[in-house]
């Protein structure tokens, strides 16, 4: 049971037993909590049986490093899904970030990173304001903001791929493309971001409020808490993390393009849902998304081992998305589906 208080009011929020808060859990419900781990280990074993070298530590580290941008984007999206929303602007914001980082690098140096972060934060906040103040569903508001971000990226880049000056890139972000003891710095950065997001989720008031909003927003409002502010914050964090993912992408590929991060939106959503954070919110969180991203990374790699074409990958993730939603969604919050 989660309890929120505001002034002298105290409103208990009782979660659905399937959410793991109640002690009366069925075997199926207990297994569901461990399903992400079981899936990850199973997929690793299947691919390892195909090629034992896949399980080599060096190969797994390289695989994890390749999916750093996806992990950062998915972690940010987790906050929005955690409150029961959806963010369809992440991919476009990441694309915009690659362009902004590339064109501002000569003038701002490492400050280009700050510009990108602020741009993502503002874009996400706009989605949050439109959703909370204007009562526009999040999938529409974020889709619209994503369209704006895409247009900004196209206009700023002249609808063409841009390239960073190698010397300027190394001077400003050389630390990001290096490695220590065989561990890529980008992977270390991603894990630090995951740790920071986890701290926000578990140890800070916004994170606990996100959980309460996802579990029972009417009770949060009744307790006197300004739920709208926290909803805007969740969208702002998602936009900021998407921009960070674009920055890492841009530095790694030494350039930017309004389509550089294409194909990342669907896997990012799948990573969050397969990790155990349902669209209805209130359950799961950042560490679940870390596991979900690892599952997506291993599955994508396995498709190469099993010679599945790129077009088949999108079909696969579409099917997985439907299954993930159908098996994790809390239907007690959705009496009517439209």
Sine and cosine of phi, psi and omega as CSV:
sin_phi,cos_phi,sin_psi,cos_psi,sin_omega,cos_omega
0.00,0.00,0.74,-0.67,0.04,-1.00
-0.97,-0.23,0.74,-0.67,-0.03,-1.00
-0.86,-0.51,0.80,-0.60,0.04,-1.00
-0.93,-0.36,0.57,-0.82,0.02,-1.00
-0.73,-0.69,0.58,-0.82,0.06,-1.00
-0.58,-0.82,0.92,-0.40,-0.08,-1.00
0.92,0.39,-0.83,-0.56,-0.02,-1.00
-0.99,-0.14,-0.01,1.00,-0.03,-1.00
-1.00,0.06,0.54,-0.84,0.10,-1.00
-0.63,-0.78,0.88,-0.47,-0.07,-1.00
-0.89,-0.46,0.92,-0.40,0.04,-1.00
-0.97,0.22,0.68,-0.74,0.03,-1.00
-0.91,-0.40,0.95,-0.32,-0.01,-1.00
-1.00,-0.05,0.80,-0.60,-0.04,-1.00
-1.00,0.03,0.36,-0.93,0.08,-1.00
-0.89,0.46,0.63,-0.77,-0.02,-1.00
-0.79,0.61,-0.55,0.84,-0.02,-1.00
-0.92,0.40,-0.23,0.97,-0.02,-1.00
-0.99,0.12,-0.04,1.00,0.10,-1.00
1.00,0.08,0.22,0.98,0.00,-1.00
-1.00,-0.06,-0.63,0.77,0.02,-1.00
-0.97,0.23,0.44,-0.90,0.01,-1.00
-0.99,0.12,-0.22,0.98,-0.05,-1.00
-1.00,-0.01,0.96,0.27,-0.03,-1.00
-0.97,-0.25,0.68,-0.73,0.10,-1.00
-0.98,0.21,0.20,-0.98,0.01,-1.00
-0.87,0.49,-0.65,0.76,0.01,-1.00
-0.88,0.47,-0.67,0.74,-0.01,-1.00
-0.92,0.38,-0.61,0.79,0.05,-1.00
-0.92,0.40,-0.64,0.77,0.02,-1.00
-0.91,0.41,-0.57,0.82,-0.01,-1.00
-0.87,0.49,-0.57,0.82,0.00,-1.00
-0.91,0.41,-0.49,0.87,-0.03,-1.00
-0.98,-0.18,0.05,1.00,-0.07,-1.00
-0.85,0.53,-0.67,0.74,0.01,-1.00
-0.85,0.53,-0.71,0.71,0.02,-1.00
-0.89,0.45,-0.70,0.72,-0.02,-1.00
-0.88,0.47,-0.67,0.75,0.02,-1.00
-0.89,0.46,-0.71,0.70,-0.03,-1.00
-0.88,0.48,-0.75,0.66,-0.01,-1.00
-0.89,0.45,-0.64,0.77,-0.01,-1.00
-0.89,0.45,-0.70,0.71,-0.01,-1.00
-0.91,0.41,-0.65,0.76,0.03,-1.00
-0.87,0.49,-0.68,0.74,-0.01,-1.00
-0.92,0.40,-0.65,0.76,0.00,-1.00
-0.89,0.46,-0.74,0.68,0.00,-1.00
-0.93,0.36,-0.59,0.81,0.03,-1.00
-0.90,0.44,-0.54,0.84,0.06,-1.00
-0.93,0.37,-0.50,0.87,0.05,-1.00
-0.95,0.30,-0.67,0.74,0.01,-1.00
-0.48,-0.88,0.95,-0.32,-0.06,-1.00
-0.89,0.46,-0.41,0.91,0.00,-1.00
-0.92,0.40,-0.33,0.94,0.02,-1.00
-0.88,0.48,-0.52,0.85,-0.05,-1.00
-1.00,0.06,0.03,1.00,0.05,-1.00
-0.89,0.46,0.69,-0.72,-0.04,-1.00
-0.80,0.60,-0.67,0.74,-0.01,-1.00
-0.89,0.46,-0.66,0.75,0.01,-1.00
-0.92,0.40,-0.65,0.76,0.00,-1.00
-0.92,0.39,-0.60,0.80,0.05,-1.00
-0.91,0.41,-0.69,0.72,0.03,-1.00
-0.90,0.44,-0.62,0.78,0.03,-1.00
-0.89,0.45,-0.71,0.71,0.02,-1.00
-0.89,0.46,-0.63,0.78,0.00,-1.00
-0.90,0.44,-0.60,0.80,-0.01,-1.00
-0.91,0.42,-0.43,0.91,-0.07,-1.00
-0.97,-0.26,0.33,0.94,0.04,-1.00
-0.86,0.51,-0.75,0.66,0.01,-1.00
-0.86,0.52,-0.64,0.77,0.01,-1.00
-0.90,0.44,-0.66,0.75,0.00,-1.00
-0.89,0.46,-0.71,0.70,-0.02,-1.00
-0.89,0.45,-0.69,0.72,0.02,-1.00
-0.89,0.45,-0.69,0.72,-0.03,-1.00
-0.92,0.40,-0.60,0.80,0.02,-1.00
-0.89,0.46,-0.69,0.72,0.05,-1.00
-0.90,0.44,-0.65,0.76,0.00,-1.00
-0.91,0.41,-0.44,0.90,0.00,-1.00
-0.85,0.53,-0.64,0.77,-0.04,-1.00
-0.88,0.48,-0.64,0.77,-0.02,-1.00
-0.95,0.32,-0.69,0.72,0.02,-1.00
-0.93,0.37,-0.51,0.86,0.02,-1.00
-0.87,0.49,-0.53,0.85,0.02,-1.00
-1.00,-0.05,0.07,1.00,0.05,-1.00
1.00,-0.05,0.29,0.96,0.03,-1.00
-0.95,-0.32,-0.23,-0.97,0.05,-1.00
-0.51,-0.86,0.57,-0.82,0.00,-1.00
-0.84,-0.55,0.96,-0.29,0.01,-1.00
-0.99,-0.14,0.14,0.99,-0.03,-1.00
-0.99,-0.12,-0.15,0.99,-0.14,-0.99
-0.83,0.55,-0.71,0.70,-0.03,-1.00
-0.89,0.45,-0.70,0.72,-0.01,-1.00
-0.92,0.38,-0.61,0.80,0.05,-1.00
-0.91,0.42,-0.64,0.77,0.05,-1.00
-0.89,0.45,-0.67,0.74,0.05,-1.00
-0.88,0.48,-0.72,0.70,0.03,-1.00
-0.86,0.51,-0.65,0.76,-0.02,-1.00
-0.89,0.46,-0.62,0.78,0.01,-1.00
-0.89,0.46,-0.61,0.79,0.00,-1.00
-0.94,0.33,-0.74,0.68,-0.02,-1.00
-0.88,0.47,-0.66,0.75,0.01,-1.00
-0.89,0.45,-0.65,0.76,-0.05,-1.00
-0.94,0.34,-0.70,0.71,-0.08,-1.00
-0.98,0.20,-0.39,0.92,-0.01,-1.00
-1.00,-0.07,-0.17,0.99,-0.03,-1.00
-0.85,0.53,-0.73,0.69,-0.02,-1.00
-0.86,0.51,-0.59,0.81,-0.06,-1.00
-1.00,0.02,-0.58,0.81,-0.13,-0.99
-0.96,-0.28,-0.29,0.96,-0.04,-1.00
0.89,0.46,-0.77,-0.64,-0.01,-1.00
-0.91,0.40,-0.33,0.95,0.06,-1.00
-0.90,0.43,-0.30,0.96,0.07,-1.00
-0.87,0.49,-0.53,0.85,0.03,-1.00
-0.91,0.41,-0.66,0.76,0.03,-1.00
-0.90,0.43,-0.66,0.76,0.03,-1.00
-0.86,0.52,-0.70,0.71,-0.01,-1.00
-0.89,0.45,-0.69,0.72,-0.02,-1.00
-0.88,0.47,-0.71,0.71,0.01,-1.00
-0.90,0.45,-0.67,0.74,0.01,-1.00
-0.87,0.49,-0.68,0.73,0.03,-1.00
-0.92,0.40,-0.64,0.77,0.01,-1.00
-0.88,0.47,-0.68,0.73,0.00,-1.00
-0.92,0.40,-0.71,0.71,0.00,-1.00
-0.87,0.50,-0.69,0.72,0.02,-1.00
-0.91,0.42,-0.64,0.77,0.01,-1.00
-0.89,0.45,-0.61,0.79,0.04,-1.00
-0.88,0.48,-0.68,0.73,0.06,-1.00
-0.86,0.51,-0.68,0.74,0.00,-1.00
-0.91,0.42,-0.67,0.74,0.01,-1.00
-0.91,0.42,-0.70,0.71,0.01,-1.00
-0.88,0.47,-0.63,0.77,-0.01,-1.00
-0.94,0.35,-0.71,0.71,-0.10,-0.99
-1.00,0.10,-0.68,0.74,-0.07,-1.00
-0.99,0.15,-0.68,0.74,-0.05,-1.00
-1.00,-0.07,-0.04,1.00,0.04,-1.00
0.86,0.51,0.59,0.81,0.07,-1.00
-1.00,-0.01,0.76,-0.65,0.02,-1.00
-0.79,0.61,0.60,-0.80,-0.12,-0.99
-0.88,0.47,-0.54,0.84,-0.02,-1.00
-0.94,0.35,-0.45,0.89,0.06,-1.00
-0.99,0.16,-0.72,0.69,-0.04,-1.00
-0.89,0.45,-0.68,0.73,-0.02,-1.00
-0.96,0.29,-0.53,0.85,0.07,-1.00
-0.90,0.43,-0.65,0.76,0.02,-1.00
-0.92,0.40,-0.71,0.70,0.03,-1.00
-0.90,0.43,-0.59,0.81,0.07,-1.00
-0.88,0.47,-0.62,0.78,0.06,-1.00
-0.90,0.44,-0.63,0.78,0.04,-1.00
-0.91,0.42,-0.70,0.71,0.02,-1.00
-0.88,0.48,-0.64,0.77,0.04,-1.00
-0.88,0.47,-0.68,0.73,0.00,-1.00
-0.91,0.42,-0.64,0.77,0.05,-1.00
-0.87,0.48,-0.70,0.71,0.02,-1.00
-0.89,0.45,-0.65,0.76,0.01,-1.00
-0.92,0.39,-0.68,0.73,-0.02,-1.00
-0.92,0.40,-0.72,0.69,-0.05,-1.00
-0.92,0.40,-0.52,0.86,-0.04,-1.00
-1.00,-0.06,-0.13,0.99,-0.11,-0.99
0.92,0.38,0.41,0.91,0.00,-1.00
0.84,0.54,0.65,0.76,0.05,-1.00
-0.57,-0.82,0.29,-0.96,0.02,-1.00
-0.96,0.28,0.66,-0.75,0.01,-1.00
-0.92,-0.40,0.42,-0.91,-0.03,-1.00
-0.80,-0.60,0.64,-0.77,0.04,-1.00
-0.99,0.11,0.55,-0.83,0.16,-0.99
-0.93,0.36,0.79,-0.61,-0.12,-0.99
-0.87,0.50,-0.67,0.74,-0.02,-1.00
-0.91,0.42,-0.69,0.73,0.01,-1.00
-0.91,0.41,-0.63,0.78,0.02,-1.00
-0.89,0.46,-0.72,0.70,-0.02,-1.00
-0.93,0.37,-0.58,0.82,0.00,-1.00
-0.92,0.39,-0.65,0.76,-0.06,-1.00
-1.00,0.05,-0.66,0.75,-0.13,-0.99
-0.77,-0.63,0.40,0.91,-0.01,-1.00
-0.86,0.51,-0.54,0.84,0.01,-1.00
-0.89,0.45,-0.45,0.90,-0.07,-1.00
-0.98,0.22,-0.43,0.90,-0.05,-1.00
-0.99,-0.17,0.01,1.00,0.01,-1.00
-1.00,0.02,-0.11,-0.99,0.05,-1.00
-0.46,-0.89,0.39,-0.92,0.01,-1.00
-0.75,-0.66,0.80,-0.61,-0.01,-1.00
0.81,0.59,0.58,0.81,0.03,-1.00
0.99,0.17,0.00,1.00,0.00,-1.00
-0.98,-0.21,0.90,-0.43,0.01,-1.00
-0.87,0.50,0.66,-0.75,0.01,-1.00
-0.90,0.44,-0.53,0.85,0.03,-1.00
-0.88,0.48,-0.61,0.80,0.02,-1.00
-0.93,0.36,-0.64,0.77,0.05,-1.00
-0.88,0.47,-0.69,0.72,0.03,-1.00
-0.86,0.51,-0.70,0.72,-0.01,-1.00
-0.88,0.47,-0.66,0.75,0.00,-1.00
-0.93,0.37,-0.57,0.82,0.08,-1.00
-0.91,0.41,-0.62,0.79,0.04,-1.00
-0.91,0.41,-0.66,0.75,0.05,-1.00
-0.88,0.48,-0.68,0.73,0.01,-1.00
-0.89,0.46,-0.67,0.75,0.02,-1.00
-0.90,0.43,-0.68,0.73,0.01,-1.00
-0.90,0.43,-0.63,0.77,0.04,-1.00
-0.89,0.45,-0.65,0.76,0.02,-1.00
-0.88,0.47,-0.67,0.75,0.05,-1.00
-0.88,0.47,-0.69,0.73,-0.07,-1.00
-0.92,0.38,-0.67,0.74,-0.18,-0.98
-0.99,-0.15,-0.60,0.80,-0.16,-0.99
-0.97,-0.26,-0.18,0.98,-0.07,-1.00
-0.91,-0.40,0.41,-0.91,-0.03,-1.00
-0.85,0.53,-0.71,0.71,0.01,-1.00
-0.83,0.55,-0.66,0.75,-0.02,-1.00
-0.90,0.44,-0.69,0.73,0.02,-1.00
-0.92,0.39,-0.54,0.84,0.04,-1.00
-0.95,0.31,-0.60,0.80,0.08,-1.00
-0.82,0.57,-0.72,0.69,-0.02,-1.00
-0.88,0.47,-0.68,0.73,-0.01,-1.00
-0.91,0.41,-0.63,0.77,0.03,-1.00
-0.89,0.45,-0.69,0.72,0.02,-1.00
-0.91,0.41,-0.55,0.83,-0.04,-1.00
-0.98,0.20,-0.69,0.72,-0.05,-1.00
-0.27,-0.96,0.99,0.12,-0.05,-1.00
-0.88,0.47,-0.64,0.77,0.02,-1.00
-0.83,0.55,-0.61,0.79,0.02,-1.00
-0.93,0.37,-0.57,0.82,0.05,-1.00
-0.89,0.45,-0.71,0.71,0.01,-1.00
-0.90,0.43,-0.65,0.76,0.00,-1.00
-0.90,0.43,-0.45,0.89,-0.01,-1.00
-0.98,0.21,-0.10,1.00,0.04,-1.00
1.00,-0.09,0.08,1.00,-0.01,-1.00
-0.99,0.10,0.68,-0.74,0.03,-1.00
-0.97,0.23,0.99,0.11,-0.07,-1.00
-0.87,0.49,-0.54,0.84,-0.04,-1.00
-0.86,0.51,-0.65,0.76,-0.01,-1.00
-0.88,0.48,-0.66,0.75,-0.02,-1.00
-0.96,0.30,-0.52,0.85,0.07,-1.00
-0.91,0.41,-0.69,0.73,0.05,-1.00
-0.88,0.48,-0.66,0.75,0.02,-1.00
-0.88,0.48,-0.64,0.76,0.01,-1.00
-0.88,0.47,-0.69,0.72,0.02,-1.00
-0.93,0.37,-0.61,0.79,0.02,-1.00
-0.90,0.44,-0.67,0.74,0.03,-1.00
-0.90,0.44,-0.64,0.77,0.03,-1.00
-0.88,0.47,-0.69,0.72,0.03,-1.00
-0.90,0.43,-0.64,0.77,0.01,-1.00
-0.90,0.44,-0.69,0.72,0.00,-1.00
-0.92,0.39,-0.58,0.81,0.06,-1.00
-0.90,0.45,-0.65,0.76,0.04,-1.00
-0.91,0.41,-0.63,0.78,0.06,-1.00
-0.88,0.47,-0.64,0.77,0.05,-1.00
-0.88,0.47,-0.66,0.75,0.04,-1.00
-0.90,0.43,-0.62,0.79,0.03,-1.00
-0.88,0.47,-0.72,0.70,0.03,-1.00
-0.88,0.47,-0.67,0.74,0.03,-1.00
-0.87,0.50,-0.72,0.70,-0.04,-1.00
-0.90,0.44,-0.71,0.70,-0.01,-1.00
-0.91,0.42,-0.66,0.75,-0.02,-1.00
-0.90,0.43,-0.66,0.75,-0.05,-1.00
-1.00,-0.08,0.02,1.00,0.06,-1.00
0.84,0.55,0.74,0.68,0.03,-1.00
0.13,-0.99,-0.11,-0.99,0.00,-1.00
-0.53,-0.85,0.34,-0.94,-0.01,-1.00
-0.28,-0.96,0.54,-0.84,0.04,-1.00
-0.93,0.35,-0.02,1.00,0.03,-1.00
-0.78,-0.63,0.25,0.97,-0.13,-0.99
-0.90,0.43,-0.57,0.82,-0.05,-1.00
-0.99,-0.17,0.31,0.95,0.01,-1.00
-0.85,0.53,0.62,-0.78,0.02,-1.00
1.00,-0.01,0.08,1.00,-0.04,-1.00
-0.99,-0.12,-0.35,0.94,-0.10,-1.00
-0.90,0.44,-0.78,0.62,-0.04,-1.00
-0.89,0.46,-0.74,0.67,0.06,-1.00
-0.87,0.49,-0.55,0.83,0.01,-1.00
-0.91,0.41,-0.70,0.72,0.03,-1.00
-0.90,0.43,-0.67,0.74,0.02,-1.00
-0.87,0.49,-0.66,0.75,-0.01,-1.00
-0.86,0.51,-0.67,0.75,0.00,-1.00
-0.92,0.38,-0.73,0.69,-0.08,-1.00
-0.95,0.31,-0.70,0.72,0.01,-1.00
-0.91,0.42,-0.49,0.87,0.03,-1.00
-0.93,0.37,-0.31,0.95,0.06,-1.00
0.91,-0.41,0.30,0.96,0.09,-1.00
-0.95,-0.30,0.98,-0.21,-0.08,-1.00
-0.96,0.27,0.32,-0.95,-0.01,-1.00
-0.88,0.47,-0.40,0.92,0.01,-1.00
-0.98,0.20,-0.17,0.99,0.13,-0.99
0.98,0.22,0.00,-1.00,0.06,-1.00
0.99,0.15,-0.10,0.99,-0.06,-1.00
-0.70,-0.72,0.44,-0.90,0.06,-1.00
1.00,0.02,-0.67,-0.75,0.01,-1.00
0.68,-0.73,-0.27,-0.96,-0.16,-0.99
-0.90,0.43,-0.73,0.69,-0.02,-1.00
-0.90,0.44,-0.56,0.83,0.09,-1.00
-0.88,0.47,-0.63,0.77,0.01,-1.00
-0.92,0.38,-0.57,0.82,0.07,-1.00
-0.85,0.52,-0.72,0.69,0.03,-1.00
-0.91,0.42,-0.68,0.73,0.01,-1.00
-0.87,0.49,-0.63,0.77,0.03,-1.00
-0.92,0.40,-0.62,0.79,0.06,-1.00
-0.89,0.46,-0.62,0.78,0.04,-1.00
-0.89,0.46,-0.73,0.69,0.00,-1.00
-0.87,0.49,-0.67,0.74,-0.01,-1.00
-0.88,0.47,-0.71,0.70,-0.02,-1.00
-0.93,0.37,-0.64,0.76,0.01,-1.00
-0.90,0.44,-0.68,0.73,0.02,-1.00
-0.89,0.46,-0.67,0.74,0.03,-1.00
-0.91,0.42,-0.60,0.80,-0.01,-1.00
-0.91,0.42,-0.49,0.87,0.01,-1.00
-0.91,0.41,-0.52,0.86,0.07,-1.00
-0.94,0.34,-0.67,0.74,0.00,-1.00
-0.90,0.43,-0.55,0.84,-0.02,-1.00
-0.99,-0.15,0.23,0.97,0.11,-0.99
0.84,0.54,0.68,0.73,0.07,-1.00
-1.00,-0.03,0.82,-0.57,-0.05,-1.00
-0.91,0.42,0.27,-0.96,-0.04,-1.00
-0.87,0.50,-0.61,0.80,0.01,-1.00
-0.89,0.45,-0.57,0.82,0.04,-1.00
-0.93,0.38,-0.48,0.87,0.01,-1.00
-0.90,0.44,-0.70,0.71,0.00,-1.00
-0.90,0.44,-0.62,0.78,0.06,-1.00
-0.88,0.48,-0.70,0.71,-0.02,-1.00
-0.87,0.49,-0.74,0.68,-0.04,-1.00
-0.93,0.38,-0.51,0.86,0.09,-1.00
-0.90,0.43,-0.69,0.72,0.02,-1.00
-0.91,0.42,-0.69,0.72,0.01,-1.00
-0.88,0.48,-0.61,0.79,0.01,-1.00
-0.88,0.48,-0.71,0.70,0.01,-1.00
-0.89,0.46,-0.71,0.70,-0.01,-1.00
-0.90,0.44,-0.68,0.74,-0.03,-1.00
-0.89,0.46,-0.67,0.74,0.02,-1.00
-0.92,0.40,-0.70,0.71,-0.06,-1.00
-0.90,0.43,-0.54,0.84,-0.09,-1.00
-1.00,-0.06,-0.28,0.96,-0.07,-1.00
-0.93,-0.37,-0.28,0.96,-0.12,-0.99
-0.93,0.36,0.60,-0.80,0.04,-1.00
-1.00,-0.01,0.98,-0.18,-0.09,-1.00
-0.95,0.31,-0.22,0.97,0.05,-1.00
-0.93,0.38,-0.34,0.94,0.04,-1.00
-1.00,-0.05,-0.11,0.99,-0.08,-1.00
-0.77,-0.64,1.00,0.07,0.01,-1.00
-0.95,0.32,-0.54,0.84,0.01,-1.00
-0.78,-0.63,0.76,-0.65,0.05,-1.00
-0.95,-0.32,0.83,-0.56,-0.04,-1.00
-0.92,-0.40,0.00,0.00,0.00,0.00
